[in-house]
Every structure is written in structure tokens, then in C-alpha cells.
Amino acid sequence: MFFKKRKDSFVAYAKKIRWMLDKGNHDMALARYDRLKDYYDLMDSEKQSMYESEFNSLMNQLILYLKLEELDLLVKGDDIDLMRDGLNEVEYLLNETSGISPSYFGFVNSKRKKLLKEFNCKLVMSELDSLLKKVHKLKDEQNFDQALHMFPKVMDKYKELREYSSDTSELYKQLMTLRDFLKMQLLEFEAHSKVAKVNVRTLKKSLKKKDPEGARALYKDIFG
């Protein structure tokens, strides 16, 4: 080993790491993860049993910081399932770890809440995108009434998004523009359908009266 074996090595090193975590020197504490384990492994079984709770507590606290750093990267991506798994790991470790100082607990809990908010924002945005894809598909199929029927769900999801994001004004304008477009298209579609029904009846009458010229004009008016 590159360090001396002393009876108090683990105790002194554990105290140093706790101090670093408490003072916000989290990276420095994490860098000492392996050496802490080495000091613990050097002790006999009786000593290990004596300090097992302290060892597990510190190891979990260091892993907590590592998991938060990993989660920070995950929430910048698009994999919702990985984000959810990461949050569950942090939640589990936080609940299972005892002996966390108030200062370090405050840091961990604050960062967890921040990342949870970012995750919820991504999740709701993903669900909103999914609804809008269905609305646009119906629009492209000219099912304007069904597309409008889905809009209350879209707006409910938008309201939910506002709980996690303050910058939604542009999205709101886009949603209102889409809704107004669908309303206009539906009105035009229904108006055209009503006229077409009347003209089809007139076309049939023209054909019965053997008026081919009138029938051709009506056919062109109805079907373009």
C-alpha cells in the first residue's frame, strides 16, 4: 500500500471526507472514494463491524453525489426512461442513507428537486408532442372535427407544462394558431359538404331531365 496502516486511519479519513461534503467540496470528497474503501479493508473484522455503519453511510453519500452528476447529464438528453431510472436511484439512496449532515442533505435535496423539475418538464413536453402529432395527422387526413376534439387534452397538457416552465408564451401562440386554423378548415369543409349535397341532388335531377350540359357544369362545380 502507498499509505501507512494506522488504527485511526479510517476514522481520520472518514472525518475528512465528511468535512469536505459538509463544506461543499464534493468533487474532492468523491476523489477519495477508493482510498476510503482501502482504509476500511485494512481493518480487522472486529473494527470493520464497529465502523460498518459509518463506512456505508459515507459510501452512499459519495455515490449520491456521483448519481446526481450523472442525472444532470441525463436530463439534458431525450431518454425519458433513463432519466426516470436515475431519479429513482437518487431517491432510493437518499432514503436509505443515514448520518447525512444538514448542509450536505440540503445540497442533495435541492439538486434532486431541480432535476426532478427538469425531468417533469421533459416528460410533459414529450406527452404534448405526442398529442400534437395525432392532431396534425388528423388535420392532414382532413378530420378537422376529431382534431379539434383532441384540443382540450392538448391545452390541459400545456397548462401542466406551465407548472415546470416559465417560457411558454411562444408555444401558446402556436397552439392558438393551430386551433384557429382547424376551426376555419372545419367551417369551410362543412360548408362545402352542405353545398355539395344540394348540388348532387340537382345533378341527379339534371341527368333525369336529360340535360347533359347542365350536368357537366354541376359535376365540375362539385368535384372540381
C-alpha positions in Angstrom: 0.0 0.0 0.0 1.1 3.6 -0.7 -0.1 4.8 2.7 0.7 3.6 6.2 -1.7 1.4 8.1 -2.7 3.1 11.4 -5.5 2.2 13.7 -7.1 5.6 13.3 -6.6 5.9 9.5 -10.2 5.1 8.6 -11.6 7.3 11.4 -9.4 10.3 10.4 -10.1 9.8 6.7 -13.8 9.4 7.2 -13.9 12.6 9.2 -12.0 14.5 6.5 -14.5 13.3 3.8 -17.4 14.3 5.9 -15.9 17.8 6.4 -15.4 18.1 2.6 -19.0 17.1 1.9 -20.3 19.5 4.6 -18.2 22.4 3.2 -19.3 21.8 -0.4 -16.1 20.3 -1.7 -17.9 17.4 -3.3 -15.5 16.6 -6.1 -12.6 16.4 -3.7 -14.6 14.1 -1.4 -15.6 11.9 -4.4 -11.9 11.6 -5.5 -11.2 9.9 -2.1 -13.8 7.2 -2.6 -11.3 4.4 -3.4 -8.9 5.3 -0.6 -11.7 5.3 2.0 -12.6 1.7 1.0 -8.9 0.8 1.1 -8.6 2.1 4.7 -11.8 0.2 5.6 -10.5 -3.1 4.1 -7.2 -2.8 6.0 -9.1 -3.1 9.4 -9.7 -6.4 11.0 -13.2 -7.9 11.1 -13.9 -6.5 14.6 -13.0 -3.0 13.6 -14.9 -3.3 10.3 -18.0 -4.3 12.2 -17.6 -1.4 14.5 -17.3 1.2 11.7 -19.6 -0.6 9.1 -22.4 1.9 9.6 -20.1 4.9 9.2 -18.5 3.3 6.1 -21.8 2.5 4.4 -23.1 6.0 5.2 -20.1 7.7 3.6 -20.0 5.4 0.6 -23.7 6.1 -0.1 -23.2 9.8 0.3 -20.4 9.8 -2.2 -22.4 7.6 -4.6 -25.3 10.0 -4.2 -23.2 12.9 -5.5 -22.0 10.7 -8.4 -25.6 9.8 -9.3 -26.7 13.4 -9.2 -23.9 14.3 -11.6 -24.9 11.5 -13.9 -28.5 12.6 -13.7 -27.6 16.2 -14.5 -26.3 14.9 -17.9 -29.2 12.6 -18.5 -31.8 15.4 -18.1 -30.1 17.3 -20.9 -30.8 14.4 -23.3 -34.1 12.9 -24.5 -34.2 9.4 -22.9 -37.2 9.7 -20.5 -36.7 6.1 -19.2 -33.1 6.7 -18.3 -34.0 9.9 -16.5 -36.7 8.2 -14.5 -34.3 5.4 -13.5 -31.7 7.9 -12.5 -34.2 9.8 -10.3 -35.4 6.5 -8.7 -31.8 5.6 -7.8 -31.2 9.0 -6.2 -34.5 8.8 -4.3 -33.6 5.3 -3.1 -30.1 6.3 -1.9 -31.4 9.4 -0.2 -34.0 7.4 1.8 -31.5 4.6 2.6 -28.6 6.8 3.8 -28.3 7.8 7.4 -26.0 10.3 9.0 -26.1 13.0 6.3 -25.2 16.4 7.6 -27.9 19.1 7.3 -25.6 21.1 4.9 -25.0 18.1 2.6 -28.6 17.0 2.8 -29.7 20.5 1.8 -27.4 20.4 -1.3 -28.5 16.9 -2.4 -32.2 17.6 -1.8 -32.1 21.0 -3.6 -30.3 19.5 -6.7 -32.7 16.5 -6.7 -35.7 18.8 -6.8 -34.2 20.9 -9.6 -33.5 17.8 -11.7 -37.0 16.4 -10.9 -38.5 19.6 -12.2 -36.4 19.4 -15.4 -37.4 15.8 -15.8 -41.1 16.6 -15.4 -40.8 19.4 -17.9 -39.2 17.0 -20.4 -41.9 14.3 -19.7 -44.8 16.7 -20.1 -43.3 18.2 -23.3 -42.9 14.6 -24.7 -46.6 13.9 -23.9 -47.6 17.2 -25.5 -45.6 16.4 -28.6 -47.3 13.0 -28.9 -50.7 14.6 -28.7 -49.8 17.2 -31.3 -48.6 14.6 -33.7 -52.0 12.9 -33.5 -53.7 16.3 -34.1 -51.5 17.0 -37.1 -52.2 13.5 -38.5 -55.9 14.1 -38.2 -55.5 17.5 -39.8 -53.6 16.0 -42.8 -56.4 13.5 -43.1 -58.9 16.4 -43.1 -60.6 15.0 -39.9 -60.8 18.5 -38.5 -63.6 17.8 -36.1 -61.7 15.0 -34.5 -58.5 17.1 -34.4 -60.5 19.9 -32.5 -62.0 17.2 -30.3 -58.5 16.5 -29.0 -57.6 20.1 -28.3 -58.9 20.2 -24.7 -56.4 17.4 -23.9 -53.6 19.4 -25.7 -54.4 22.5 -23.6 -54.6 20.6 -20.4 -51.1 19.3 -21.1 -50.0 22.8 -22.0 -51.3 24.1 -18.6 -49.3 21.2 -16.9 -46.2 22.3 -18.8 -46.6 25.8 -17.4 -46.0 24.4 -13.9 -42.5 23.5 -14.9 -41.5 26.1 -17.4 -42.0 29.8 -17.4 -41.1 30.3 -21.1 -44.3 29.0 -22.9 -45.7 32.2 -24.5 -44.5 31.3 -28.0 -45.8 27.8 -27.7 -49.2 29.2 -26.6 -49.3 31.4 -29.7 -48.6 28.4 -31.9 -51.3 26.3 -30.3 -53.9 29.1 -30.7 -52.9 29.5 -34.4 -53.3 25.8 -34.9 -56.7 25.7 -33.2 -58.0 28.7 -35.2 -56.8 27.0 -38.4 -58.6 23.8 -37.6 -61.8 25.8 -36.8 -61.6 27.6 -40.1 -60.9 24.4 -42.0 -63.8 22.7 -40.3 -66.2 25.5 -41.2 -65.1 25.5 -44.8 -65.3 21.7 -45.0 -68.8 21.6 -43.5 -69.9 24.5 -45.8 -68.6 22.8 -48.9 -70.2 19.5 -47.8 -73.6 21.1 -47.5 -73.4 22.8 -50.9 -72.1 19.6 -52.4 -75.1 17.7 -51.0 -77.5 20.2 -52.5 -75.6 20.2 -55.9 -75.5 16.4 -56.1 -79.3 16.3 -55.8 -79.5 19.0 -58.5 -77.1 16.9 -60.7 -79.3 13.9 -60.4 -82.3 15.9 -61.4 -80.4 17.3 -64.5 -79.4 13.8 -65.5 -83.1 12.6 -65.2 -84.2 15.6 -67.3 -81.5 14.6 -69.9 -79.7 17.9 -69.5 -76.0 16.8 -70.2 -74.6 20.4 -70.4 -76.1 21.4 -67.1 -75.0 18.1 -65.6 -71.4 18.6 -66.7 -71.3 22.1 -65.2 -72.7 20.9 -61.9 -70.2 18.0 -61.9 -67.3 20.4 -62.4 -68.6 22.7 -59.6 -68.9 19.8 -57.2 -65.8 17.7 -57.9 -63.5 20.4 -59.4 
